[in-house]
Amino acid sequence: MSSHQEALFRAAYNGDIETVHKSLAAKGVRVDDGDSVGWTALYWACTRNHVAVIDALLAAGADVN
């Protein structure tokens, strides 16, 4: 897993919208990839109620299922 992909997971968990945007723009980052336990950035953002991050991930094409 790339460092940008890991940064996306951390940013989604923490609600760091700036890093989410930077990570999504990085080459090779896939919005629907799962972390080591299979949870996506969208999952993390939803569990932490980070609405701005959720909106950004959905705009980037995140699958809600």
C-alpha positions in Angstrom: 0.0 0.0 0.0 1.3 3.4 -0.9 2.1 6.1 1.6 -0.6 8.3 -0.1 -3.2 5.6 0.4 -2.3 5.3 4.1 -2.4 9.0 4.4 -6.0 9.0 3.0 -7.1 6.5 5.7 -5.5 8.5 8.5 -7.0 11.8 7.1 -10.4 10.3 6.8 -10.2 9.0 10.4 -9.0 12.3 11.7 -11.3 14.6 9.5 -8.3 16.2 7.8 -10.0 17.5 4.7 -6.8 19.1 3.2 -4.9 15.8 3.4 -7.9 13.9 2.0 -7.8 16.2 -1.1 -4.1 15.9 -1.5 -4.2 12.1 -1.1 -7.0 11.8 -3.7 -5.0 13.8 -6.1 -1.9 11.5 -5.7 -1.2 9.0 -8.4 -2.2 5.5 -7.6 -4.7 6.3 -4.8 -8.0 4.5 -5.2 -10.9 5.8 -3.2 -12.5 2.4 -2.6 -9.4 0.5 -1.5 -9.6 -1.0 2.0 -7.0 -0.7 4.8 -5.4 -3.7 6.5 -8.8 -4.8 7.9 -10.7 -4.0 4.7 -12.3 -0.7 5.8 -12.4 2.1 3.3 -11.7 5.8 3.9 -15.4 6.4 3.5 -16.1 3.9 6.3 -13.6 5.7 8.6 -15.1 9.1 7.8 -18.6 7.9 8.4 -17.8 6.3 11.8 -16.2 9.5 12.9 -19.0 11.7 11.4 -16.6 13.8 9.3 -19.2 15.2 6.9 -16.8 17.3 4.8 -14.6 14.3 4.3 -17.6 12.1 3.4 -18.7 14.7 0.8 -15.2 14.8 -0.7 -14.9 11.0 -0.9 -18.4 10.7 -2.5 -17.5 13.4 -5.0 -14.4 11.4 -5.8 -16.6 8.4 -6.6 -16.5 6.4 -3.4 -18.9 3.5 -3.4 -21.4 3.7 -0.6 -21.8 -0.1 -0.6 
